[in-house]
Amino acid sequence: MSEERKSEDFMLKLARFIVDKRKAFYLVFLAAVLFCAASVSKVHVNNDITSYLPADTETRRGLTLMEEEFTTLGSGQFMLTNVTYDEADQVAKEIEHIDGVSGVEFDDTEKHYTGSSALITVTFDGEKDDPVALQAMDHLKSILAPYDTYIYSEVGLDTSAQLQSEMGIILVIAAIVIVIVLLFTSKSYMEVPVYVIVFGVAAVLNMGTNYWFGEVSYITNSVAIVLQLALAIDYAIIFCHRYMEERETKPAREADIAALSKAIVEISSSSLTTISGMIALMLMQFRIGFDMGAVMSKGIICSMLTVFLLMPGLLMLFSNGIERTRHPNLVPRISLVGKAVVKLRYILPPIFLVTIIAGIFLSGKCDYCFSENVIDTNNPPEQRIALDRISDTFGNQNTIALLVPKGDYEKEGKILAKISELPEIDRAQGLANTEAEGYMLTDKLKPRQFAEIAGVDIEMARLLYQAYGLEHEEYGAIFQNPDDYEIPLVDSFQFLCEQKDKGVIKLEGEQAEMVDDLQEQLDIGLPQLQGEHWSRLVFIADVPEESPQTFALLDQMRAIAAQYYGDDVLLVGNSTNARDLSESFSGDNLKISVLTALFVMIILLFTFKSAGLPILLVLTIQGSIWINFSFPYLTHTNLFFLSYLVVSSIQMGATIDYAIVITNRYMELKTIMSHRDAVIETLNQSFPTILTSGSIMTVSGFLIGMISTNPPISSLGLALGRGTLTSIFLVMTVLPQLLILGDTLIERTAITLNIDRKQRFSGGIMHVDGHIRGHVSGFVDGEIRGLIRGDINAMIESKKPIKKDPADPESHTEEETSK
């Protein structure tokens, strides 16, 4: 026994160690699961997709400035249908008196009342997540309860919680479907509890370790567990199937060790293609790709480690139950399908090539969208339904902010006036057009005019103006007639409030009340429009969030502002975000497509040692990707750009495994039977594996697409389910035909230690020192050094010349026979 163990290779020794130390691994995983379960709640979920934009994009720079310098109060649009104008006006007046509401817009113009529908715009006293705004929203909803109302507002909207609730439902349904599939394709009913435990542990480990990243995006957080299940359950299935095969001839422990030693290499190789797709995703300029790629790569590694280190012990623990609950194979043989595939081998490939060309053309014409509010979806959220109804009735309410350097009110006024003249602009707001007591906030007033507005006496106003001039080094206010000195209203009033707060100026009675009222209004409005270094001009445009017309309007607005500030201006809003994303999309798309295909081809090159074979496999899966993304064009729907980037990466990285399964089986079987019979048997043997893995990913994708009301998530799920289904169909039909037709290409492009490698048929005794793959009175695939006696039908890569035994007259090689 000791001599046997000395001759064992590393993998066998490693497998024996893992199986024999399984109780220690139980404790390690128990501690890890408890730690990760406690860490799940500490993971911060980022709901702002714009935060993943590159730091140098206009949107990201603008949003950062607005967060640092401005207050953005919560707001909402409330559309009442089937109401009279008087009823709507009464509701608007009730809303005005709600604590926490700072402003209400409603009048008899077509922008607020048309037909029998009314649009009331409300501004709250706090930001969208401020308790004051949330309480006001609850009160507001109670007033609107008797009416047929559509509400569009981010106040009180918890997208993450809603999405998590939906994903919980999706996960439950997916789990039920997966259990049914596993019961159908398994050899023993007790395999299923092992699968459930392994995946549950892997999922908890991945979710808990997200804490290392500090935060994850809501998209990643939502779909990671489902995608991890779909992508990595293969590993447990491969190992379990190996174990069941070994168990036919070995006791449980030895079967476990043998199966694990083989599965480690097979699973590690299989995972490389999936991880390569995730790595390509991480190289996106749009950093949400890094977020998703990192979490999913980690999830695959967690799944592998759980299969390698925990599952062997579970198989030992459940070994008796697995043996007692064995059942007949429920998966039917599909020989008829295989025969049809063989017969159609000269028909389907040409059709496939034509379809690929059409797919390249049609997928190139796909209408990609970059704003969540314009994604075509069959299950939109209430927020989206409300926005669409409001836009259809009252036109688009697209908010665009323009940031300019602070200080020059004259320039701001000219910009506001010129942009307001554009036909697409409905409303414009800035300090230069905000009215107060008959004046605009930026109007320059003399002391007497200011005294009348602020309710202070003229002498105090003169002293105030002189103090202002002294502080700002404008000495004309001191040495000239102070009554001719002019200061913008907003600046003079701010200075008055500062002096009052310092105790320099004391006001009493009506003067104090008037100044306090004006100060309260200014404290609400000023932080929204003026920061420490920048001023914000806000425009409402009747254009969609993304369209050629919208992007042309952005260019016009920028051109007007550039006349006064040059390039030192920033546009911010959903439309600028969409444009920034569209500009990064083409680069990310090319990068992911090229790198994913390149990574996969390199891995396949080393796996199969043939330059031609990877081309056939990648062509099949890339063809399925082109076909998949032709559907949006054919159905006249748009596609969220992130769905394309993520799904194309996953589809290439993960479903290439199905092609590897088919190819491996075929390459083995063709050495012992005709190519036609090899294809038929390949499909019979591969069908259970592809059915199990493919159906899980397909079902998971379609469930996400149909149940989730989050448009980006729904779009991603639908594309994933459709793409996986397409890949399965092509792998089970077209790929075997390409393998038959391309057999010569595969052999001629083989990369081996012996360049002149041939198919060798030998009998008798042979000396071999190298790699042999084929049948030697039973199939062999491995490194062999020694003497072989028997019939050989195999591909031989020998490090030394293959020698026959001269003492054996029956020993011969194909070369000798041909002579």
Secondary structure as UniProt FT lines:
FT   HELIX           2..6
FT   HELIX           10..20
FT   HELIX           22..39
FT   HELIX           40..42
FT   STRAND          44..46
FT   HELIX           49..52
FT   TURN            55..56
FT   HELIX           58..69
FT   STRAND          75..81
FT   HELIX           85..96
FT   TURN            99..100
FT   STRAND          101..105
FT   TURN            110..112
FT   STRAND          113..114
FT   TURN            115..116
FT   STRAND          117..124
FT   TURN            128..129
FT   HELIX           131..144
FT   TURN            145..146
FT   STRAND          148..153
FT   TURN            155..156
FT   HELIX           159..185
FT   TURN            189..190
FT   HELIX           191..209
FT   HELIX           210..213
FT   STRAND          215..217
FT   HELIX           218..247
FT   TURN            248..249
FT   HELIX           252..282
FT   HELIX           288..305
FT   HELIX           306..310
FT   HELIX           311..317
FT   HELIX           319..324
FT   HELIX           335..343
FT   TURN            344..347
FT   HELIX           348..364
FT   STRAND          367..369
FT   HELIX           372..374
FT   HELIX           382..394
FT   STRAND          398..405
FT   TURN            406..407
FT   HELIX           409..420
FT   TURN            423..424
FT   STRAND          425..429
FT   HELIX           431..433
FT   STRAND          435..436
FT   TURN            437..438
FT   STRAND          439..440
FT   TURN            441..442
FT   STRAND          444..445
FT   HELIX           447..454
FT   HELIX           458..471
FT   TURN            472..473
FT   HELIX           476..479
FT   HELIX           482..484
FT   STRAND          487..488
FT   HELIX           489..502
FT   HELIX           509..529
FT   STRAND          534..541
FT   HELIX           548..565
FT   TURN            566..567
FT   STRAND          570..572
FT   HELIX           574..608
FT   HELIX           612..628
FT   TURN            629..630
FT   HELIX           631..634
FT   TURN            635..636
FT   STRAND          638..640
FT   HELIX           641..669
FT   TURN            670..672
FT   HELIX           675..707
FT   HELIX           711..741
FT   HELIX           743..748
FT   TURN            755..756
FT   STRAND          759..763
FT   STRAND          765..776
FT   STRAND          779..789
FT   STRAND          792..798
FT   STRAND          803..804
FT   TURN            806..807
FT   TURN            809..810
FT   HELIX           814..818
//
